[in-house]
Each structure stands twice: as structure tokens, then as C-alpha cells.
Amino acid sequence: MNYGHEVKFCSANPCFLEVYHAPTTCFSNAWIACQIINGFAVNIYSFQVLMNMRIVLLLLSVCSETVFCFSRGKVEVACGDMTPQHGVSDPSTKDPPFNIKADKSQFSPGDEIKVTLSMASSEGKHYFKGFLIEARNAGDLNEIVGSFKLISPDISQLLKCDNKEGSAVSHTSDSHKTEVQVIWVAPSDSPSSVQFLVTVARGYKEFWVKIPGPVVSQNGIQTTTSTILSRLFTSEGCGSSKSCLRDPVGCDPQNDTACHFLSFSALGSSVMFELSGSAEGYVSFALSQDKWMGNDDVYLCIRDTNRVDIKAAYVSGRTHPIISSQNILKDTAWRLSDGVIQCSFRRDIHLPPENLNRFNLDQKYYLFMAHGRAEDGRTHRHDRQPLISTYRAAITGPPEDLTGSRSPLLIKYHGAFMLIAWTSTVSAGVIMARYFKPDWPERNILGQKVWFQLHRMLMTITVLLTLVGFVLPFMYRGGWSKRAGIHPYLGCVVIALAVIQPVMALFRPEPDASRRYIFNWMHFGTGTVAQVVAVITIFLGTHQQALSLPAPWSTGVLAFILVWFVLANLVLEVHRRGFLPIVNKHRLWIRPVKGRGRKSL
């Protein structure tokens, strides 16, 4: 008699549903077993079916024992490549939502270091189920180093990897976890630097393999190995646990690829630095005694194909940085992602005297941040004006959330003075002389017509602002700028014409002199040329790196001012020629009469 019943035991994922590190062999056997079960209807009168069922039960008993062991974290089979033996899925390519921290950055043989694996964010699933923690030689990641001790034996257990007892730690069950802490013990034959690696699983299809953790170094031994950062930097802790300098203000490098970020925090006798920014070739920062480029302690993260070189350098002036031949950086690590270069390193606060041009980190310095292109390891000029901190920051002092600017104060004053002079005072002075001579015919100021005194005052202010504004860039640059294009050359033309105008006015003939018209045309022509060249120079100046003005808004505002001035002159010129009479409040038509001031008709 055939009842037609199917066994439903294997209708879901066979053997490995929510199981971590189950072996491929078990998966294959279980799949076959399930196919046997689902492929046969149970016939109580068939001896052959009974025999098959006995075989299936035997297979399931062996398989279930293995599965039970692996769901309990007995994953020695994965010690080598640290990859879950699921056999049907690949590791996740997303940023791992976990933090891996060590409570020390340096150790001596026999020292104990607490390693913490925890959730990094609350987005999505806020837990993990399985994990595998190992410590390996940072110079040879195939070599397992040291042993572990347990802090929470209810959720973690020791494993024997590479024939070393306690050389790895894994889970004891598939329960939900948010944090695991273990103790790593440094062996007597420890290498110069050790990196912690972690594999974490949330389930059968969601897991991360060999997440790079922190690198710890042996005391008194310099390390040159750079590791890969496991995750993006974050602004979390800025102002509370670390000092940060960011552009734009308040940005987070974890979420914003356009964020240029520098953080630093004291760790015992050293300081840990983190640097991030979007760049084609390099990102860098410098410690400086002032806000001028030159004689600065520089640190660069230079992209070299698919890796990043982290170097210390020095600049003696406005030149290429000179790379240091001495290795002073420890625990270097880097990451490349979406056009963003990130690097971190640790540097001792005090260095031996032979480390020339290196600053001690227990002082206050201005911070410079810059980025640009690099070719064959050689950096080119930065793409934008460097970001300079507003004030000196104490590198080992209390954490601060620093602010800065890419536009130096002297250059800001230069731009402001020139803008006021050639779009405001000079425009008002020209309009006053050209269209307001007939006004206030009976009034004088210090023996001169009102219009003339106002015109002279406005033009004097224009010349003074131009002279002061002209000097400021030279004070900032310390000389002539070779990278400002034609802007400084046109500026020299403007300053020359601006000085010629008042000198010419001092030697002007009397109003009724026969050659007065020569002066009038020269004065008008020189002033007009000066104003046109000045406006062109200002438009070119808005694109200078040092001003760091928002484009295209700055160009739009200047264009609006220029259009306003042209329209105002056209209206006043039309009115002066009598084509646009104006009605006053008493409804009298007022029309300008040549040579007689204004007359009511």
C-alpha cells in the first residue's frame, strides 16, 4: 500500500541553515540524503525502501554530528584561509559593520593585549553569530602568532590552529552577539609587528572574511610593513576622543567621499594620525610654525597604482617636499576606495636628534592639508589651496574639533580691497563727475564744487585701496607668483594707470585753457582703460586658488555688478541728453539744459 507521503525534513537548506563553517563534504552528503528522501514515497510493504531508509538515516546521523559541531564553532578546518566552508556563496563585498580594536599599540614578549570585536553601527542587523579571530605576522600573514585567553567562555572558545593550542578563538553557538573580547598573549619569539584578522558571519549567506584589524608593534623595533585598513575612517569622537580638522566643516569621511579629513590622538608616548581625502595622486598634511609654506614637517600618502606609500618629508620653501630617508612611522595602514585615499600611522612624540627637520609633537602647530596629482612617486603642486587651521593646535593636548580655511587672510583682504575699489568707489566717482556736475551749483566744499570734491575723494580712496591691495599678495607669497597666470601682470597695469591718474590731475590746465580738451580726453581714456583692465583682472582673480571662491556664484555676482554699472550709465546718459525727462513730486517736468544746470519747464 502506497500512502504517497513525502518526508519534509529537507525541504529547506540541507544541514546548513544558519550554520557557520559547515564542511563541503557534509553539504554534499546531506544534499544526496535529502534527494533520496524526497525522491521516494514511503511504502511500508517495500523492503527495498526500508533498506534505503536505513542508509539515509545512517548518513544523516553522521552529517548531523558534524553540523552540530560546526554550529558550535569547532572550525579548525578554516584556520588557514579563515573562509567559511559554505561552498555556495561568496563573502560580502560591503564594508564590514564591525569594529576591531586593541587596547595597546605596542607590546613586549609575554604582554597581554585585549582585542575587542564589536558592532560599528545600528543600521540593518545589529548582531553577528559566528566569528574567528587570529593574530598573524604583519610581514607574513600566513604565519599565526601567539595564543589567546578567554574573557567570556560562554560565547567564545579556543581553537588549535597550525598545531598551536589556543592560537585562535571562535564562537560557541549561533546566538546573536554584539561584542566579543579576548586576550592575546605575545610569544617570546614574536615578530616585530602583529596584525589581528577576523572573519565574521551573520548567517549562511552573509559573512566577511579576514577583516584587517589593528597592527601592534614590538617595543624598540621599527616596522616598515603597511597593512590595509578594514573600514573607512569616521568623524565619530571628533572633539571628544580625538582632534579633527575637516573640510567641509562637520563632514564625515565615512559617508562623504568629498570630505578631507585629518584626525590625531595621543597614545602613550606616540600620536596616531588618520588622513583621508579624494585625490588622484596624494593627500598630505604638514605641521608648521606659521601660516606660510616653508620649513614644515610634512607627511604624505601617495598612491602607487593599487597601493599607498606613506612617507615623512620636509619642505624648506615653496618647493617639492624632500622625502626623509629615515623610517620614523609605525603601524602604517592604508585604503583605496571610490577615489578616496586614506592612510593612518603612528609617530613618537619625541625623536632622536639625528632625525633632522622633524618637530616634537608636544608643541602647538598650524596644520596644513593638501592634495593633488602624483607621478612615479613624485608629487605635483596641490590642486587647491591648502586648508590651514585657524589657530595653532596642541597635538598632544585635549581633543578639539578644529576649523580652517583655504583662503589666507591677506589674500582675502587683497580681493576685498580690489573689489571695493574697482566695482564701488571708482564707479561712484565716475558717475559723480560725468552726470552730477549741474547739481548743487551754488554749494561748495572747501572752496570747490560739491561734485568735484566727491569725485576726488572717491578716486583717492580707489587709489589707496589699490595700492594696499597690490602689496598684500607679495607679503603673502614672499615674492612674485609664477602660477597665477596673467592676473598679476594685468594687476601691474592697473596699479600703473591708477597712479598715473592723480599725477595727471595735479598738472591739469585751467578749465578755460585752450588745451584743456587734451587733458580731458587723456584723463577720460586712462581712467576708462584702467577700469576695463581692472574688471578683467578681477574676473580672472576669482579663479585663483588662494581665494577659494565658490564657482560659479562668484562669477555670477561680478557679472551682475558689471551689468548694473553699465545699465546705470546708460540710463544716466540718456537722461543727460534729454531723452528721459523726470517728473518731480509737484508734477513739474525737469529736463537738463546744456550749460544751465537743470530748469523747470
C-alpha positions in Angstrom: 0.0 0.0 0.0 1.4 3.4 -1.1 0.4 6.3 1.1 2.3 8.8 -1.1 3.8 10.7 1.8 7.0 12.8 1.2 9.5 13.4 4.0 9.6 17.2 4.6 12.8 17.2 6.8 15.0 18.5 3.9 12.7 21.0 2.2 14.8 23.9 3.4 18.6 24.4 3.0 20.0 20.9 3.9 22.1 20.7 7.0 23.5 24.3 7.0 20.6 26.6 7.5 22.1 29.3 9.8 25.2 27.1 10.3 28.7 28.6 10.3 31.7 26.8 8.8 29.9 23.5 7.8 32.2 21.4 5.6 31.5 20.9 1.9 31.5 17.1 2.3 28.7 17.3 4.8 26.8 19.5 2.5 27.1 17.1 -0.4 26.2 14.1 1.7 23.2 15.9 3.2 22.0 17.0 -0.3 22.2 13.5 -1.6 20.4 12.2 1.5 17.6 14.8 1.1 17.3 13.8 -2.6 16.9 10.2 -1.6 14.3 11.1 1.0 12.3 13.4 -1.3 12.6 11.0 -4.2 11.0 8.1 -2.6 7.4 7.7 -1.4 7.4 5.6 1.8 5.9 2.2 1.1 5.6 0.2 4.2 5.3 -3.0 2.1 8.6 -2.4 0.2 11.7 -4.0 1.7 13.9 -2.1 -0.7 12.6 1.3 0.5 13.2 0.2 4.1 16.8 -0.6 3.2 17.3 2.8 1.6 15.8 4.5 4.6 18.3 2.8 6.8 21.1 4.1 4.6 19.7 7.6 4.7 19.4 7.5 8.5 23.0 6.4 8.8 24.1 9.3 6.5 22.0 11.8 8.4 23.4 10.7 11.7 27.0 11.2 10.6 26.2 14.5 8.9 24.2 15.9 11.8 27.0 15.2 14.2 29.4 17.2 12.0 26.9 20.1 11.6 26.2 20.2 15.2 30.0 20.6 15.9 30.4 23.4 13.3 27.4 25.4 14.5 29.2 25.3 17.9 32.3 26.9 16.5 34.6 23.9 16.0 36.1 25.4 12.8 39.7 24.3 12.8 39.2 23.3 9.2 39.0 27.1 8.3 42.1 28.1 10.3 44.2 28.6 7.2 42.2 30.8 4.8 39.7 31.8 7.5 36.9 31.2 5.0 33.6 29.6 6.0 33.2 26.2 4.2 29.7 27.0 3.0 30.6 26.2 -0.6 27.7 28.0 -2.2 28.2 31.7 -1.5 30.9 34.4 -1.7 32.0 36.8 1.1 30.1 40.1 1.3 31.7 43.0 -0.6 30.1 45.6 1.6 32.1 47.5 4.3 32.1 45.3 7.3 29.9 46.9 10.0 32.2 45.8 12.8 35.0 47.5 14.8 38.2 45.6 15.8 40.2 47.3 18.5 43.3 46.6 20.6 43.9 48.3 23.9 47.6 48.6 23.2 49.7 49.6 20.1 53.0 48.2 21.4 54.0 45.1 23.3 56.9 43.1 24.7 57.1 39.3 24.8 54.7 37.9 27.3 52.5 41.0 27.3 48.7 40.7 27.1 46.6 42.7 24.8 42.8 42.9 24.9 41.2 42.6 21.5 37.5 43.7 21.0 35.2 42.8 18.2 32.0 44.8 18.2 29.2 46.2 16.0 30.1 49.5 14.4 26.6 50.8 13.5 23.0 50.1 14.3 21.9 50.1 10.6 20.4 46.8 9.5 21.0 43.7 11.6 22.7 44.8 14.8 24.3 41.4 15.6 26.6 38.7 14.4 26.5 34.9 15.0 29.9 33.3 14.2 33.4 34.6 14.3 37.0 33.5 14.0 39.8 35.7 15.5 43.5 35.1 14.8 46.8 37.0 15.3 49.3 36.9 12.4 52.7 38.2 11.5 52.1 41.6 9.7 55.1 40.9 7.5 53.8 37.4 6.5 50.1 37.0 7.0 50.3 33.2 6.6 52.1 32.9 9.9 49.9 32.6 13.1 51.4 34.2 16.1 50.8 33.9 19.8 47.9 32.5 21.8 44.7 33.7 23.3 42.9 33.7 26.6 39.1 33.8 27.1 37.2 36.6 28.8 33.7 35.3 28.1 33.9 31.4 27.8 30.1 31.2 27.4 30.3 32.8 23.9 33.9 32.1 22.9 36.3 29.1 22.8 39.9 28.4 22.0 40.9 26.5 18.9 44.1 24.7 17.8 45.3 26.2 14.6 48.7 25.4 12.9 49.3 22.9 15.7 49.3 25.6 18.3 47.0 25.3 21.2 44.8 28.4 21.8 46.1 30.1 18.6 42.5 31.2 17.5 39.2 32.0 19.1 35.7 31.2 17.7 32.1 31.2 18.8 30.4 28.5 20.9 26.9 28.9 19.4 25.0 30.7 16.7 23.3 33.0 19.2 23.2 36.7 18.4 26.2 38.7 19.6 27.1 42.4 19.6 30.6 42.2 21.2 33.3 39.7 21.9 36.5 40.3 23.9 39.6 38.1 24.1 43.1 38.4 25.4 46.1 37.8 23.1 49.4 36.8 24.7 52.6 37.8 22.9 55.0 34.9 22.5 58.7 35.1 23.2 59.6 34.7 19.5 57.1 37.3 18.3 57.8 39.2 15.1 58.3 43.0 15.0 54.6 43.6 14.2 51.4 41.6 14.5 48.0 42.1 12.9 44.7 40.8 14.1 42.4 39.2 11.5 38.8 38.4 11.9 36.1 36.5 10.0 32.5 37.3 11.0 29.3 35.7 9.9 25.7 36.8 10.4 24.3 33.8 8.6 24.6 31.3 5.9 24.9 33.8 3.0 26.2 37.0 4.8 29.8 36.9 6.1 33.1 38.8 5.9 36.5 37.1 5.6 39.8 38.2 7.0 38.8 41.7 8.1 42.1 43.5 8.8 42.3 44.6 12.4 44.8 46.8 14.2 48.6 46.3 14.0 50.6 46.2 17.2 54.4 46.6 17.2 57.1 45.2 19.5 58.7 47.8 21.7 62.0 49.1 20.4 61.7 47.6 16.9 61.0 49.8 13.9 58.4 48.4 11.4 58.1 49.1 7.7 55.1 46.9 6.8 51.9 48.7 5.7 48.6 46.9 6.1 45.2 47.5 4.5 42.6 49.4 6.6 39.5 47.3 7.2 37.0 50.1 7.0 36.6 53.8 6.3 37.6 56.5 8.8 34.8 58.1 10.8 34.3 61.5 12.4 32.8 59.8 15.5 34.8 61.0 18.5 35.9 64.3 17.0 36.3 66.8 19.8 35.9 64.1 22.5 38.4 61.3 21.9 40.5 62.8 19.0 41.2 66.1 17.4 39.9 66.6 13.9 40.3 69.1 11.0 37.7 68.8 8.3 36.7 70.4 5.0 33.8 71.0 4.6 33.2 71.7 8.2 31.4 68.9 10.0 31.8 66.3 7.2 32.2 62.6 7.9 34.7 60.6 5.7 32.6 57.5 6.3 29.7 58.9 4.3 31.1 61.7 2.2 33.8 61.0 -0.4 34.4 64.7 -0.8 35.4 65.1 2.8 39.0 66.0 3.5 39.8 64.7 7.0 42.7 64.7 9.5 42.5 63.4 13.0 45.1 62.8 15.7 45.1 61.4 19.2 47.8 60.7 21.8 48.6 57.0 22.5 51.1 56.8 25.3 54.4 58.1 24.0 53.2 58.4 20.4 50.4 60.0 18.4 48.1 58.2 16.0 47.2 60.2 12.8 44.4 59.5 10.3 44.3 61.2 6.9 41.6 61.0 4.2 40.7 62.8 1.1 39.5 62.5 -2.5 42.6 62.9 -4.8 44.2 61.5 -7.9 47.7 61.1 -6.6 48.2 62.0 -2.9 46.9 63.5 0.3 49.1 65.2 2.8 49.3 67.3 5.9 52.0 69.4 7.5 52.9 70.8 10.9 54.0 74.5 10.6 55.2 77.2 13.0 53.3 79.8 10.9 50.7 80.1 8.1 53.4 80.4 5.4 54.6 77.4 3.4 58.2 76.6 4.1 60.3 74.9 6.9 57.4 72.5 7.6 57.2 68.9 8.8 55.2 67.0 6.1 53.5 63.6 5.9 52.3 62.2 2.6 50.1 59.3 1.5 51.0 58.8 -2.2 49.0 56.5 -4.4 51.2 54.0 -6.3 48.8 52.0 -8.7 46.8 49.8 -6.3 48.6 50.6 -3.1 49.6 53.7 -1.0 53.1 54.7 0.2 53.1 56.6 3.5 56.2 58.8 3.9 57.6 61.6 6.0 59.1 64.6 4.3 60.2 68.2 4.7 59.8 71.4 2.7 62.3 74.2 3.0 60.3 76.6 0.9 57.7 76.6 -1.9 59.4 73.6 -3.4 58.7 69.8 -3.8 58.9 68.0 -0.4 62.1 66.2 0.4 61.3 62.6 1.4 63.0 61.6 4.6 65.5 58.7 4.4 64.8 57.7 8.0 61.9 55.5 8.9 60.0 57.2 11.8 56.5 56.0 11.1 54.9 53.0 12.8 51.8 50.9 12.2 51.2 52.3 8.8 48.0 51.3 7.1 46.1 52.5 4.0 42.9 52.1 2.0 41.8 53.0 -1.6 38.1 53.2 -2.3 35.9 55.3 -4.7 38.8 57.7 -5.5 39.5 58.3 -1.8 42.9 57.9 -0.4 43.1 57.0 3.3 46.1 56.3 5.5 47.0 56.1 9.2 50.2 55.9 11.1 51.7 56.4 14.5 54.7 58.6 15.3 56.7 59.0 18.5 56.2 62.3 20.3 59.9 62.8 20.7 62.5 61.6 18.2 66.3 61.2 18.5 68.4 64.3 17.5 69.5 62.7 14.3 66.0 63.0 12.9 66.5 66.4 11.4 63.6 68.6 10.4 61.2 66.6 12.5 59.1 68.5 15.0 58.4 67.3 18.5 54.7 66.6 18.9 54.2 68.1 22.4 54.1 71.6 20.9 51.4 73.6 19.1 51.4 73.9 15.3 49.4 75.2 12.5 48.0 72.3 10.4 48.1 72.3 6.6 46.1 69.8 4.5 46.7 69.5 0.7 46.1 67.0 -2.1 47.0 66.7 -5.8 48.4 64.6 -8.5 51.5 62.3 -8.3 53.5 60.5 -10.9 56.2 57.9 -10.3 56.1 58.7 -6.6 56.8 62.4 -7.2 54.1 64.8 -6.1 52.9 67.7 -8.2 51.6 71.0 -7.0 48.4 70.7 -4.9 45.1 71.0 -6.9 43.6 73.5 -4.4 44.9 76.0 -1.9 45.9 74.1 1.3 43.4 74.0 4.2 45.1 75.9 7.1 43.9 75.6 10.6 42.6 78.8 12.1 45.0 78.7 15.1 47.8 76.5 16.4 46.6 73.2 17.7 48.2 71.2 20.6 49.0 67.9 19.0 49.0 66.0 22.4 46.6 68.4 24.1 42.9 67.9 24.8 40.8 66.8 21.8 39.4 69.6 19.7 37.1 70.0 16.6 39.3 72.4 14.6 38.3 74.7 11.9 40.4 76.1 9.0 40.3 78.0 5.7 41.8 77.5 2.2 41.9 81.3 1.7 44.6 83.1 3.6 43.6 86.3 5.4 46.0 88.5 3.4 44.6 87.2 0.1 41.0 87.8 1.3 41.9 91.4 2.1 43.6 91.7 -1.3 40.4 90.6 -3.1 38.1 92.7 -0.9 40.1 95.9 -1.4 40.3 95.4 -5.2 36.6 94.6 -5.4 35.6 97.6 -3.4 37.9 99.9 -5.3 37.0 98.9 -8.9 33.3 98.0 -8.6 32.2 100.5 -6.0 34.3 103.7 -5.3 35.6 104.1 -8.9 32.1 103.6 -10.3 30.6 106.1 -8.0 33.4 108.6 -8.7 32.9 108.3 -12.5 29.1 108.7 -12.2 29.6 111.7 -10.0 31.9 113.5 -12.4 30.0 112.6 -15.5 26.4 113.2 -14.6 26.2 115.4 -11.4 28.2 118.5 -12.4 25.0 120.5 -12.8 23.8 119.6 -9.3 24.4 121.8 -6.3 25.5 124.8 -8.5 25.7 127.2 -5.5 27.3 124.9 -3.0 31.0 124.4 -2.3 33.0 122.2 -0.1 36.3 123.7 1.0 36.2 126.1 -1.9 35.4 123.5 -4.6 32.3 122.3 -6.3 30.5 119.5 -4.4 30.7 117.1 -7.4 34.4 117.7 -7.7 35.2 117.1 -4.0 33.1 113.9 -4.0 34.8 112.7 -7.2 38.3 113.4 -5.8 37.5 111.8 -2.5 36.2 108.6 -4.2 39.1 108.4 -6.6 41.6 108.9 -3.8 40.0 106.0 -1.9 40.2 103.9 -5.0 44.0 104.6 -5.5 44.7 103.9 -1.8 42.8 100.7 -1.7 44.5 99.6 -5.0 48.0 100.4 -3.5 47.3 98.5 -0.3 45.7 95.6 -2.1 48.6 95.4 -4.6 51.1 94.9 -1.8 49.3 92.2 0.1 49.9 89.2 -2.3 53.6 90.0 -2.3 53.6 89.9 1.5 51.8 86.5 1.5 53.8 84.9 -1.3 57.2 86.5 -0.4 57.7 87.4 -4.0 56.3 87.1 -7.4 53.7 84.3 -8.1 54.7 82.3 -11.1 51.5 80.2 -11.1 48.8 83.0 -11.1 48.7 83.3 -14.9 48.2 86.7 -16.4 46.4 88.0 -13.3 49.4 89.6 -11.7 50.6 91.2 -14.9 47.2 92.8 -15.5 47.3 93.9 -11.9 50.6 95.8 -12.5 48.9 97.6 -15.5 46.0 98.6 -13.2 48.3 99.9 -10.5 50.3 101.9 -13.0 47.2 103.5 -14.5 45.7 104.2 -11.1 48.9 106.1 -10.1 49.1 108.0 -13.4 45.6 109.4 -13.0 46.1 111.5 -9.9 49.6 112.6 -11.1 48.0 113.7 -14.4 45.3 115.6 -12.4 47.9 117.6 -10.5 49.2 119.1 -13.7 45.8 119.7 -15.4 45.4 123.1 -17.1 42.7 125.6 -16.1 39.1 124.8 -17.2 39.1 127.6 -19.8 42.6 126.8 -21.2 42.9 126.2 -24.9 44.4 122.8 -24.4 42.2 121.7 -21.7 40.5 119.2 -24.0 43.7 117.3 -24.3 43.7 116.7 -20.5 40.0 115.8 -20.6 40.5 113.1 -23.2 43.7 111.7 -21.6 42.0 111.7 -18.2 38.9 110.0 -19.6 40.8 107.5 -21.7 43.3 106.5 -19.0 40.5 106.1 -16.4 38.3 104.0 -18.8 41.2 101.7 -19.7 42.1 101.3 -16.0 38.6 100.4 -15.1 38.2 97.9 -18.0 41.5 96.2 -17.3 40.7 96.1 -13.5 37.4 94.4 -14.1 39.1 91.8 -16.4 41.7 91.2 -13.7 39.1 90.8 -11.0 37.2 88.2 -13.1 40.5 86.3 -13.5 41.2 86.6 -9.8 38.1 84.9 -8.8 39.6 81.6 -10.1 42.8 81.9 -8.1 43.4 79.0 -5.7 44.2 81.3 -2.8 40.8 82.9 -2.8 38.9 79.6 -3.0 35.6 81.3 -4.0 32.5 79.3 -4.8 32.0 78.8 -8.5 30.0 79.8 -10.5 28.4 82.1 -7.9 31.3 84.4 -7.6 31.5 84.9 -11.4 27.7 85.5 -11.5 27.8 88.1 -8.8 30.6 90.0 -10.6 28.7 89.8 -13.8 25.6 91.3 -12.1 27.6 94.2 -10.7 29.1 94.9 -14.1 25.7 94.8 -15.8 24.3 97.1 -13.1 27.0 99.6 -13.7 26.6 99.6 -17.5 22.8 100.0 -17.2 23.1 102.8 -14.7 25.4 104.7 -17.0 23.1 104.1 -20.0 20.1 105.5 -18.1 22.0 108.5 -16.8 23.4 109.2 -20.3 20.0 109.0 -21.9 18.7 111.4 -19.2 21.6 113.8 -19.6 20.9 114.0 -23.3 17.3 115.0 -22.6 15.6 111.8 -23.8 14.4 110.8 -20.4 12.7 113.7 -18.5 11.9 113.1 -14.9 8.7 114.2 -13.1 9.1 115.5 -9.6 6.5 115.3 -6.8 4.9 118.6 -7.9 4.5 117.1 -11.4 6.9 119.6 -13.0 8.8 118.3 -15.9 12.5 118.6 -15.3 14.8 118.5 -18.3 18.5 119.1 -18.3 19.5 122.2 -20.2 23.0 122.3 -21.5 25.2 124.8 -19.7 22.5 126.0 -17.3 22.1 123.2 -14.8 18.5 122.0 -14.5 15.5 124.0 -15.3 11.8 123.6 -14.6 9.7 123.8 -17.7 
